[in-house]
């Protein structure tokens, strides 16, 4: 049931996303804010389910601060975290597919192609400028 609730929230946010005039600077900022809201929803879900990637994020938050730079917990690292989980957990794959398909329909032909693309991005080592 929790997955369906998150999917419903994503659907509502996607409706707002598509109504935004992305041609203006305010529209771009509003669209980015909606994307961030969805990413936060998904991250919260994953943390609640104790999904970790190399100890990220919960165990890393317990690390001494001097071991991590001040920008360690950045948005890009959380996006990489979610991408790793897409390849490992079917529930996360379902949620992320719903997000991508709701916000950017027609970007991928199928969920399996989407997941394969995520795997390729992670494996290439060039899509993200950081590691977990």
N, C-alpha and C positions, 0 to 999 in steps of 0.2 A: 504493500500500500504506500509506503514512503516513496518508492520509486515513482509511482503514478502521481503522487502529489508534487514531486519535483518536476516531472514532465509537464504537469498542468501549469506550474509557475513559469517554466521555460516558454511554453506556448504563449502565455499572456505577455511575457516580456518581448517575445518575438513580434507580436502584433504591434507593440509600441515601437519596436525597432524599425519595422517596415513603414511606419507612419512618419518617422523622422525625416526631415529634409536634410539629407547628408551633404548637400551642396554648401551649406553654411558652416562656419567654424563651430557655432553652437550646436548644430545638428551632428557634426562629427564627434564633438565631446559628449553629447547625449547618447549617441550610438555606442561609443566606447564605454560609457558608464553602464549601459545595459549589458554589454558583453561581460564586463567585470562583475556585475551582479550575478550573472549565470555562473561564471567561473567560481565565484565565492560560494554559491549554493552547492556546486559540485564538489568543491574542496571540502566544505563542511561535512557533506555526506561521507566522503572518503575518510576523513579524520574520525568521524563518529564510528565508522566501521573498522577503525584501526588499520587501514591500508597504509603501508609504508613502502617507500622506495629508498633503499640504503639508509634507513632510519629517518628519512625526510617525511613529513615535517616535524613530528612530535619529538622524536629522540634528538634531533638536531637542535631543537629549542632548548634542550637541557644541557647542551654542550657549553663549556666555558666560552664566554663572549670573545675572548682573544683568539679562539680557534677559527672564528667565522668573521668575515668582513661585514661592515655595516649594511651592505646591500645584498647579503646572502638570501634573505627571504623576499626576493623580488617577484614581480608578477611573472616574468619569463620562467623562473624556476618552478613556480606553481603550475604553469602551463606544461612544462616538461614532466612534472609529477603526474598530472592528469593524463598526459599522453602515454606514459609508461603504464599507468593503470588500465588504460583502454586495451592494451595488449595482454593484460594479465587477468582482468576481471570482467565477466560478461555483463554484470550490472552496470559497471562504469562505462563499458562500451555502449550499452543500450542508452544510457543517459547522454553521453557525449554525441552519439549518433543523432539522437533527438534534437540536441542543441544545434549541431551543425546543419542538420536538415531543416530545422525550423528557421534559423537565421539566414542561411545561405542555401536555399533549395537549388537543386540542379548542379551543385558543385561536385558531387560525387554520384556516380550511377547507382551505387549500392553500399550497404553497410560493410560488406566484406572488402570492397575496394577502398573505402575510407580507412578501415583498420590496417590494411596492407600499406597504404600510403603513410600512415602514422609510423608503422614499423620501419619503413624505408627512411623516413625523416630521422628517426632516432638512430638507426644503424649507420646512416651516412656520416654522422658526426659533424655535419656542416650546417644543419638547419638551426641548431641552438648554439649559442656562444658560451654555454656553461654546462656543468654537469651536476648531478645530484650525488 
